[in-house]
Amino acid sequence: MQRAITGFFFIGIIISCVLYNVWSFGILLALINLLCIWEYLGITVKENKKLHQISGIITGSLFYVCFVLNIIKYASFEILFIPVILIFCVLIFKLFTKETNPFEGFGQILVSMVYITVPMVLLFKLSFTAYNYFSLIPLLIFISIWSNDTFAYLTGKAFGRNKLFERISPGKTWEGFFGGIICNILIFNLFSYFFLSPKSGYEITPWLIILPIIISVTGTLGDLIESMLKRSYGIKDSGNMLPGHGGFLDRFDALLFLIPFVYVYMQIS
């Protein structure tokens, strides 16, 4: 029951922020970025954990904000040098921390920016068409992730026999994996039919098949990679901020990993 209530409010908040306006969407991604960095560094850093978490969210948040301001043309490209300078300042600060392995924490901060902040920036950029915010793009991506997760689970529960990656995630099966892909393609095309092409007319094009496959495959890989991360550090959940669901990194692992692949495909297609 707790899981269902949390999931209901969780989905409702995301959809509301995506649809309301560009600022609510930008704030949503900023919060996801901040909370996922906090959880990631809480898992991976041993010495001065809180100090690294604070340094990480300041650096990652500034990196995100500067890129967003550049994307919406509120600032020039030169603003991007600010987070770069801050990264070097973190390294200078390391001279005074007396840690046994100062580059471990610094390296994890850099990894968190690549793994978490860069996908958030790319998702924000994907949502702009000719410098206008197009909310249906991120909405479709979120719905696609949720539909893949849901139908992969249901198909795997009903027909699952062959383990997909038992060493990392014993519950996942090949039957569920392909069931998620097939249902995701159907959901993707239904969404396109009702929302993306009501005036121009519906037409099956390669991207309506390829894009949901990319989302399903890379989203599943993102889930497996986050499971590998948790197993490496001997934990069950990335956090406890979402009752019944674990942490934010648990909920957005698929999104973080698939966005770079979706971005590259949409740029070349």
MOWO-V397673 format. One record per residue. N is the residue number from 1. RES is the residue in one small letter. SS is DSSP state (H for helix, E for strand, C for the rest). PHI is phi in radians with two decimals (none if undefined). OMEGA is omega in whole degrees, 0 to 359 (none if undefined). Layout:
BEGIN
N_RES_SS_PHI_OMEGA / N_RES_SS_PHI_OMEGA
END
This chain:
BEGIN
1_m_C_none_179 / 2_q_H_-1.06_179 / 3_r_H_-1.10_181 / 4_a_H_-1.16_180 / 5_i_H_-1.11_178 / 6_t_H_-1.05_180 / 7_g_H_-1.09_180 / 8_f_H_-1.08_180 / 9_f_H_-1.19_179 / 10_f_H_-1.03_180 / 11_i_H_-1.17_180 / 12_g_H_-1.07_180 / 13_i_H_-1.15_180 / 14_i_H_-1.09_181 / 15_i_H_-1.09_180 / 16_s_H_-1.09_180 / 17_c_H_-1.15_180 / 18_v_H_-1.15_187 / 19_l_H_-1.47_188 / 20_y_H_-1.13_175 / 21_n_C_-2.90_184 / 22_v_H_-1.14_182 / 23_w_H_-1.25_178 / 24_s_H_-1.14_177 / 25_f_H_-1.15_179 / 26_g_H_-1.09_179 / 27_i_H_-1.17_177 / 28_l_H_-1.00_180 / 29_l_H_-1.15_178 / 30_a_H_-1.10_179 / 31_l_H_-1.19_177 / 32_i_H_-1.05_179 / 33_n_H_-1.04_183 / 34_l_H_-1.08_185 / 35_l_H_-1.24_178 / 36_c_H_-1.21_176 / 37_i_H_-1.09_179 / 38_w_H_-1.00_181 / 39_e_H_-1.20_182 / 40_y_H_-1.06_181 / 41_l_H_-1.23_175 / 42_g_H_-1.15_179 / 43_i_H_-1.44_194 / 44_t_H_-1.63_184 / 45_v_C_-1.74_181 / 46_k_C_-1.74_183 / 47_e_C_-1.53_178 / 48_n_C_0.84_186 / 49_k_H_-0.95_183 / 50_k_H_-1.09_179 / 51_l_H_-1.08_178 / 52_h_H_-1.22_178 / 53_q_H_-1.11_179 / 54_i_H_-1.15_178 / 55_s_H_-1.08_181 / 56_g_H_-1.15_182 / 57_i_H_-1.27_176 / 58_i_H_-1.17_181 / 59_t_H_-1.14_181 / 60_g_H_-1.13_180 / 61_s_H_-1.17_179 / 62_l_H_-1.14_177 / 63_f_H_-1.01_180 / 64_y_H_-1.11_183 / 65_v_H_-1.07_181 / 66_c_H_-1.10_178 / 67_f_H_-1.16_180 / 68_v_H_-1.10_179 / 69_l_H_-1.08_177 / 70_n_H_-1.24_180 / 71_i_H_-1.09_182 / 72_i_C_-1.55_174 / 73_k_C_1.16_173 / 74_y_C_-1.58_181 / 75_a_C_-2.65_180 / 76_s_C_-1.42_182 / 77_f_H_-1.04_184 / 78_e_H_-1.08_180 / 79_i_H_-1.10_182 / 80_l_H_-1.21_177 / 81_f_H_-1.29_181 / 82_i_H_-1.09_178 / 83_p_H_-1.14_177 / 84_v_H_-1.12_178 / 85_i_H_-1.09_180 / 86_l_H_-1.09_178 / 87_i_H_-1.04_178 / 88_f_H_-1.18_178 / 89_c_H_-1.16_176 / 90_v_H_-1.07_179 / 91_l_H_-1.14_176 / 92_i_H_-1.10_180 / 93_f_H_-1.03_180 / 94_k_H_-1.06_179 / 95_l_H_-1.07_187 / 96_f_H_-1.89_185 / 97_t_C_-1.53_180 / 98_k_C_1.03_177 / 99_e_C_-1.40_179 / 100_t_C_-1.24_178 / 101_n_C_-2.40_187 / 102_p_H_-1.11_183 / 103_f_H_-1.42_178 / 104_e_H_-1.12_180 / 105_g_H_-1.14_179 / 106_f_H_-1.10_178 / 107_g_H_-1.09_179 / 108_q_H_-1.19_175 / 109_i_H_-1.10_178 / 110_l_H_-1.12_178 / 111_v_H_-1.08_180 / 112_s_H_-1.08_180 / 113_m_H_-1.23_178 / 114_v_H_-1.25_186 / 115_y_H_-1.32_187 / 116_i_H_-2.04_187 / 117_t_H_-1.22_181 / 118_v_H_-1.03_175 / 119_p_H_-1.03_178 / 120_m_H_-1.14_177 / 121_v_H_-1.12_181 / 122_l_H_-1.14_178 / 123_l_H_-1.14_177 / 124_f_H_-1.09_180 / 125_k_H_-1.16_178 / 126_l_H_-1.06_186 / 127_s_C_-1.44_179 / 128_f_E_-1.92_176 / 129_t_E_-2.16_183 / 130_a_C_0.93_177 / 131_y_C_1.16_175 / 132_n_E_-2.04_180 / 133_y_E_-1.29_181 / 134_f_C_-2.09_190 / 135_s_H_-1.17_183 / 136_l_H_-1.19_180 / 137_i_H_-1.18_177 / 138_p_H_-1.13_179 / 139_l_H_-1.09_179 / 140_l_H_-1.11_179 / 141_i_H_-1.11_179 / 142_f_H_-1.10_180 / 143_i_H_-1.10_179 / 144_s_H_-1.10_178 / 145_i_H_-1.11_182 / 146_w_H_-1.14_180 / 147_s_H_-1.17_178 / 148_n_H_-1.11_180 / 149_d_H_-1.07_183 / 150_t_H_-1.14_185 / 151_f_H_-1.31_174 / 152_a_H_-1.14_179 / 153_y_H_-1.13_183 / 154_l_H_-1.15_180 / 155_t_H_-1.16_178 / 156_g_H_-1.11_179 / 157_k_H_-1.14_184 / 158_a_H_-1.46_188 / 159_f_H_-2.16_187 / 160_g_C_-1.09_177 / 161_r_C_-2.27_187 / 162_n_C_-1.85_184 / 163_k_E_-1.20_180 / 164_l_E_-1.37_182 / 165_f_E_-2.68_191 / 166_e_C_-1.05_182 / 167_r_C_-1.09_183 / 168_i_C_-1.76_183 / 169_s_E_-2.43_185 / 170_p_E_-1.05_184 / 171_g_E_-1.41_184 / 172_k_E_-1.47_179 / 173_t_E_-2.23_176 / 174_w_H_-1.12_179 / 175_e_H_-1.10_177 / 176_g_H_-1.15_179 / 177_f_H_-1.03_181 / 178_f_H_-1.27_175 / 179_g_H_-1.10_177 / 180_g_H_-1.11_180 / 181_i_H_-1.09_182 / 182_i_H_-1.08_180 / 183_c_H_-1.17_179 / 184_n_H_-1.15_177 / 185_i_H_-1.07_179 / 186_l_H_-1.12_179 / 187_i_H_-1.08_180 / 188_f_H_-1.03_182 / 189_n_H_-1.25_176 / 190_l_H_-1.12_178 / 191_f_H_-1.07_179 / 192_s_H_-1.09_182 / 193_y_H_-1.10_186 / 194_f_H_-1.55_188 / 195_f_H_-2.11_186 / 196_l_H_-1.60_185 / 197_s_C_-2.40_179 / 198_p_C_-1.22_182 / 199_k_C_-1.65_184 / 200_s_C_-1.36_181 / 201_g_C_1.66_183 / 202_y_C_-1.38_178 / 203_e_C_-2.58_179 / 204_i_C_-1.26_179 / 205_t_C_-2.12_183 / 206_p_C_-0.95_184 / 207_w_H_-1.15_178 / 208_l_H_-1.27_175 / 209_i_H_-1.80_186 / 210_i_H_-1.21_185 / 211_l_H_-1.10_177 / 212_p_H_-1.11_176 / 213_i_H_-1.16_178 / 214_i_H_-1.04_181 / 215_i_H_-1.10_181 / 216_s_H_-1.14_184 / 217_v_H_-1.20_183 / 218_t_H_-1.26_176 / 219_g_H_-1.13_177 / 220_t_H_-1.12_177 / 221_l_H_-1.10_178 / 222_g_H_-1.08_177 / 223_d_H_-1.11_180 / 224_l_H_-1.14_181 / 225_i_H_-1.17_178 / 226_e_H_-1.18_175 / 227_s_H_-1.12_177 / 228_m_H_-1.09_177 / 229_l_H_-1.04_182 / 230_k_H_-1.15_178 / 231_r_H_-1.13_180 / 232_s_H_-1.10_182 / 233_y_C_-1.87_174 / 234_g_C_1.18_179 / 235_i_C_-2.16_181 / 236_k_C_-1.58_181 / 237_d_C_-2.21_179 / 238_s_C_-1.30_181 / 239_g_C_-3.03_181 / 240_n_C_-2.36_183 / 241_m_C_-1.32_179 / 242_l_E_-2.04_183 / 243_p_C_-0.93_180 / 244_g_C_1.50_183 / 245_h_C_-2.13_183 / 246_g_E_1.53_183 / 247_g_C_-1.92_180 / 248_f_H_-1.19_178 / 249_l_H_-1.13_176 / 250_d_H_-1.14_184 / 251_r_H_-1.47_186 / 252_f_H_-2.00_180 / 253_d_H_-1.06_179 / 254_a_H_-1.15_181 / 255_l_H_-1.01_184 / 256_l_H_-1.06_185 / 257_f_H_-1.42_186 / 258_l_H_-1.44_186 / 259_i_H_-0.99_178 / 260_p_H_-1.00_180 / 261_f_H_-1.20_178 / 262_v_H_-1.11_180 / 263_y_H_-1.06_181 / 264_v_H_-1.11_180 / 265_y_H_-1.10_182 / 266_m_H_-1.23_176 / 267_q_H_-1.36_184 / 268_i_H_-1.68_183 / 269_s_C_-1.52_none
END
